[in-house]
Amino acid sequence: MTVLLNPNAYIPFREQLNLDRPLPQFNTPLIIVLGAHSLKVGFPGDLRVKVLQMVSKIKVSDPPKIGNSLSDQEANKTGKSPFQEDLLMQIEHLKDLLQWSFEKIFENNKNITNSSSFPYPVKVAISLTHPEVLNLNIKDLLHNYFSVSDLQLSIGIYML
């Protein structure tokens, strides 16, 4: 018996990439929305989010497995989330998720990810429940690992 899948049927996904539009000017902020179960990265004015990571799970390996490279079995058995409930508890996992997201967005512009400073201002939307120490960890990660010089954290959700 052959089962044909309806191409228009809903199929759950882990990542959605919308990289068809060119990158905006460097003064346009890159927006990161940190949710307990999703990570969104994009620019204002985009019709769709550039990177939507629905299941923010990662398998710790070298290199880490993220997104569609992570099988269902790996996600369920060994997949790790940077969040515990609504709190960011594993900054290392967030680093890997952001690195993966930036590599996807700037895939055709390797000079951006290899640059000594991040060329876009970054705005991060965080949960109201984040204690200040977690916000400091996020700032530290973006400043020191990704060389983001123009960074703003805010409570709430940016519309992406």
VOBAKOL-346159 format. One record per residue (C-alpha): residue number from 1; residue in one letter; x, y, z. Coordinates in pm, whole numbers, plus 50000, padded with zeros to 5 digits. Each point is the difference from the previous one (the first is absolute). Example, Ala and Ser with C-alpha at 12.3 -4.5 7.8 and 13.67 -1.06 7.14 Angstrom:
BEGIN
<1,"A",<51230,49550,50780>>;
<2,"S",<50137,50344,49934>>;
END
This chain:
BEGIN
<1,"M",<50000,50000,50000>>;
<2,"T",<50140,50339,49898>>;
<3,"V",<49920,50304,50208>>;
<4,"L",<50020,50333,49823>>;
<5,"L",<50046,50312,50207>>;
<6,"N",<49798,50306,49916>>;
<7,"P",<50263,50269,49922>>;
<8,"N",<49767,50264,50147>>;
<9,"A",<49947,49811,50326>>;
<10,"Y",<50146,50141,50321>>;
<11,"I",<50324,49831,50094>>;
<12,"P",<50163,50108,50326>>;
<13,"F",<50342,50150,49950>>;
<14,"R",<50298,50096,50207>>;
<15,"E",<50137,50273,49783>>;
<16,"Q",<49861,50232,49741>>;
<17,"L",<50240,50205,49791>>;
<18,"N",<49881,50297,49797>>;
<19,"L",<50321,50125,49847>>;
<20,"D",<49863,50113,49664>>;
<21,"R",<50021,50375,50069>>;
<22,"P",<50332,50185,49997>>;
<23,"L",<50154,50119,50324>>;
<24,"P",<49907,50357,50102>>;
<25,"Q",<50232,50294,50064>>;
<26,"F",<50235,49971,50298>>;
<27,"N",<49804,50257,50205>>;
<28,"T",<49694,49770,50000>>;
<29,"P",<49984,49803,50326>>;
<30,"L",<50010,49623,50007>>;
<31,"I",<49721,49886,50231>>;
<32,"I",<50026,49688,50214>>;
<33,"V",<49692,49875,50184>>;
<34,"L",<50085,49751,50273>>;
<35,"G",<49706,49785,50094>>;
<36,"A",<49993,49694,50220>>;
<37,"H",<49919,49777,49702>>;
<38,"S",<50108,50203,49699>>;
<39,"L",<50271,50228,49873>>;
<40,"K",<49921,50261,49734>>;
<41,"V",<50262,50204,49821>>;
<42,"G",<49925,50259,49734>>;
<43,"F",<49991,50362,49893>>;
<44,"P",<49713,50250,50032>>;
<45,"G",<49815,50038,49674>>;
<46,"D",<50052,49641,49892>>;
<47,"L",<49674,49836,49903>>;
<48,"R",<50115,49680,50170>>;
<49,"V",<50249,49926,50274>>;
<50,"K",<50342,49908,49857>>;
<51,"V",<50054,49710,50244>>;
<52,"L",<49726,49838,50204>>;
<53,"Q",<50123,49721,50224>>;
<54,"M",<49682,49841,50136>>;
<55,"V",<50158,49741,50223>>;
<56,"S",<50302,50162,50156>>;
<57,"K",<50174,49672,50067>>;
<58,"I",<50356,49914,49932>>;
<59,"K",<50200,49680,50014>>;
<60,"V",<50337,50067,50151>>;
<61,"S",<50257,49865,49757>>;
<62,"D",<50273,50141,49783>>;
<63,"P",<49853,50177,49810>>;
<64,"P",<49672,50032,50192>>;
<65,"K",<49688,49863,49831>>;
<66,"I",<49730,50264,49970>>;
<67,"G",<49679,50040,49804>>;
<68,"N",<49916,49751,49729>>;
<69,"S",<50334,49822,50040>>;
<70,"L",<49869,49875,50335>>;
<71,"S",<49789,49686,49961>>;
<72,"D",<49678,49951,50198>>;
<73,"Q",<50165,49727,50204>>;
<74,"E",<50300,50221,50082>>;
<75,"A",<49773,50292,50091>>;
<76,"N",<49795,49785,50235>>;
<77,"K",<50279,49795,50159>>;
<78,"T",<50311,50218,50006>>;
<79,"G",<49884,50342,49883>>;
<80,"K",<50069,50280,50242>>;
<81,"S",<49822,50332,50025>>;
<82,"P",<50170,50316,50126>>;
<83,"F",<49679,50071,50192>>;
<84,"Q",<49856,49845,50313>>;
<85,"E",<49636,50101,50004>>;
<86,"D",<50026,50367,49897>>;
<87,"L",<50351,50066,50134>>;
<88,"L",<50320,49991,49801>>;
<89,"M",<50216,49756,50194>>;
<90,"Q",<50257,49877,49745>>;
<91,"I",<50183,50295,49847>>;
<92,"E",<50228,49760,49804>>;
<93,"H",<49699,49856,49817>>;
<94,"L",<49878,50351,49921>>;
<95,"K",<50345,50082,49861>>;
<96,"D",<49978,49702,49765>>;
<97,"L",<49643,50088,49892>>;
<98,"L",<50097,50361,49927>>;
<99,"Q",<50316,49893,49816>>;
<100,"W",<49792,49762,49788>>;
<101,"S",<49740,50273,49932>>;
<102,"F",<50260,50260,49901>>;
<103,"E",<50173,49751,49771>>;
<104,"K",<49666,49931,49826>>;
<105,"I",<49913,50370,49960>>;
<106,"F",<50345,50112,49888>>;
<107,"E",<50082,49685,49801>>;
<108,"N",<50072,50201,49685>>;
<109,"N",<50182,50272,50193>>;
<110,"K",<50274,49812,50185>>;
<111,"N",<50185,50329,50060>>;
<112,"I",<49727,50093,50252>>;
<113,"T",<50040,49692,50218>>;
<114,"N",<50380,50013,49968>>;
<115,"S",<50017,50372,50077>>;
<116,"S",<50162,50129,50317>>;
<117,"S",<49681,50189,50087>>;
<118,"F",<49637,49922,49925>>;
<119,"P",<49880,50260,49745>>;
<120,"Y",<49632,50014,50100>>;
<121,"P",<49847,50143,50316>>;
<122,"V",<49828,49720,50191>>;
<123,"K",<49674,50019,50194>>;
<124,"V",<49907,49704,50218>>;
<125,"A",<49648,49943,50129>>;
<126,"I",<49999,49807,50325>>;
<127,"S",<49736,49868,50236>>;
<128,"L",<49876,50204,50293>>;
<129,"T",<50099,49710,50225>>;
<130,"H",<50372,50024,49918>>;
<131,"P",<50201,50097,50307>>;
<132,"E",<50263,50269,49949>>;
<133,"V",<50287,49749,50030>>;
<134,"L",<49872,49814,49691>>;
<135,"N",<49974,50327,49809>>;
<136,"L",<50362,50072,50090>>;
<137,"N",<50097,49656,49866>>;
<138,"I",<49823,50074,49670>>;
<139,"K",<50171,50340,49973>>;
<140,"D",<50336,49846,50083>>;
<141,"L",<49954,49726,49739>>;
<142,"L",<49904,50243,49723>>;
<143,"H",<50273,50253,50088>>;
<144,"N",<50288,49764,50060>>;
<145,"Y",<49933,49703,49773>>;
<146,"F",<49822,50165,49706>>;
<147,"S",<50162,50347,50034>>;
<148,"V",<49668,50184,50001>>;
<149,"S",<50071,50360,50094>>;
<150,"D",<49650,50148,49963>>;
<151,"L",<49771,49786,50217>>;
<152,"Q",<49663,50062,50158>>;
<153,"L",<49799,49758,50216>>;
<154,"S",<49633,50064,50055>>;
<155,"I",<49711,49822,50160>>;
<156,"G",<49728,49892,49764>>;
<157,"I",<49977,49884,49645>>;
<158,"Y",<50114,50181,49691>>;
<159,"M",<49765,49947,49712>>;
<160,"L",<50185,49788,49747>>;
END
